[in-house]
């Protein structure tokens, strides 16, 4: 059965946010996704455990990725990134989270010319050579993280990205990548990232099928990752929900916006699950 969730606040901001939780639970939400902190915060961890144990919320953790590259071909850099992911994994285990969401990484080559540039072909060829190296490296990283995650009962999921130098941009690349991974590692379909990469989100859904276990739902105009609310009156969002209901009805749909924030009026959250359920079974 499809579950609904949303992005939670960072540590220390739970007081104002907590007052919305009873209404959000009554509306049909059951998951909260929080970011892994930069360092230990016992008070925040205790609050998250209380939400999970006493109030029945399921939790997922978004691993750190700024400055962290699990795909680095440099063994020492890759090892450091894996150790950061292990720290995030232990945070997830301590708060009783069920999933850890990760970014695969990027190739650190940001000078990508437009297609009409005379040097476009050879530069893209070189970029793709680097991509292959980085994809091999992140496969090793995820094998190590996944093995450790299995011992603490946390599922690892990896999301699609969108910039030309980032990994997992296209349905074809994502499908090929997951064919080399252990089935225990799942896929997070980030709808906003798909749009920015130039792909309708449903194309990833059809390419990955049962490997899609988690969604980051947000929308944009195809230019910037602004995290607009996933408005179910939009035809493209309706198509996506109907496809989810047919192809991967067991997935968790996380609106990647904090309820009560400027992008996420609480009223929109409270009416969203009922409408989403209608589309899932349409």
BELDA-V422641 format. One record per backbone hydrogen bond with DSSP energy under -1.0 kcal/mol. CO is the residue of the C=O (numbers start at 1). NH is the residue of the N-H. If there is no record, write none. Layout:
[[CO | NH] [CO | NH]]
This chain:
[[3 | 253] [4 | 30] [4 | 31] [5 | 255] [6 | 33] [10 | 13] [14 | 18] [17 | 20] [18 | 21] [20 | 24] [21 | 25] [22 | 26] [23 | 27] [24 | 29] [30 | 58] [31 | 6] [32 | 60] [33 | 8] [34 | 62] [41 | 45] [42 | 46] [43 | 47] [44 | 48] [45 | 49] [46 | 50] [47 | 51] [48 | 52] [49 | 53] [50 | 54] [50 | 55] [51 | 57] [58 | 32] [59 | 98] [60 | 34] [61 | 101] [62 | 36] [65 | 68] [69 | 72] [74 | 78] [75 | 79] [76 | 80] [77 | 81] [78 | 82] [79 | 83] [80 | 84] [81 | 85] [82 | 86] [83 | 87] [84 | 88] [85 | 89] [86 | 90] [87 | 91] [88 | 92] [89 | 93] [90 | 94] [91 | 95] [92 | 97] [98 | 155] [99 | 61] [100 | 157] [101 | 63] [102 | 159] [105 | 167] [110 | 112] [114 | 117] [117 | 120] [119 | 123] [120 | 124] [121 | 125] [122 | 126] [123 | 127] [124 | 128] [125 | 129] [126 | 130] [127 | 131] [128 | 132] [129 | 133] [130 | 134] [131 | 135] [132 | 136] [133 | 137] [134 | 138] [135 | 139] [136 | 140] [137 | 141] [138 | 142] [139 | 143] [140 | 144] [141 | 145] [142 | 146] [143 | 147] [144 | 148] [145 | 149] [146 | 150] [149 | 154] [155 | 100] [156 | 186] [157 | 102] [158 | 188] [163 | 166] [165 | 107] [168 | 161] [170 | 174] [171 | 175] [172 | 176] [173 | 177] [174 | 178] [175 | 179] [177 | 180] [178 | 181] [182 | 185] [186 | 158] [187 | 213] [187 | 214] [188 | 160] [189 | 216] [190 | 194] [191 | 195] [192 | 196] [193 | 197] [194 | 199] [195 | 198] [200 | 203] [201 | 205] [202 | 206] [203 | 207] [204 | 208] [205 | 209] [208 | 211] [209 | 212] [211 | 187] [213 | 252] [214 | 189] [215 | 254] [216 | 191] [217 | 256] [219 | 228] [224 | 226] [228 | 219] [229 | 231] [231 | 234] [234 | 238] [235 | 239] [236 | 240] [237 | 241] [238 | 242] [239 | 243] [240 | 244] [241 | 245] [242 | 246] [243 | 247] [244 | 248] [248 | 251] [251 | 3] [252 | 215] [253 | 5] [254 | 217] [255 | 7] [255 | 257] [257 | 7] [258 | 261] [261 | 264] [264 | 260] [265 | 268] [265 | 269] [266 | 270] [267 | 271] [271 | 275] [272 | 276] [273 | 277] [274 | 278] [275 | 279] [276 | 280] [277 | 281]]
